[in-house]
């Protein structure tokens, strides 16, 4: 999806703001002492990197699906396991 220079500027600013928010999350979550919760930062990092990559390719990441690389998928799966203690394919409901 092609977009104009104004939209590019907006999306670029969005990526920067997301990065700033993640930095605050890291600082605030590090004081909790819960490494599983802090691992959400890793998911956010992957997401922001994917958005930045899509933007460099001229794609509007806010309006279209992201296209993960195999490295992105590995990193997301590893973060998921650190957060929930299980791989995504093992994450199923319990009988509660």
Number of C-alpha atoms within 10 A of each C-alpha: 8 9 10 8 9 9 12 17 10 11 19 16 12 16 19 14 12 16 16 12 12 18 14 12 15 17 11 11 17 14 10 10 9 11 13 15 15 21 20 19 17 19 18 18 18 18 18 19 15 19 24 20 16 19 17 12 10 14 20 20 20 12 8 10 11 15 12 17 10 9 10 17 12 12 16 21 17 18 24 20 17 18 19 14 13 15 14 14 7 10 12 8 6 5 4 3
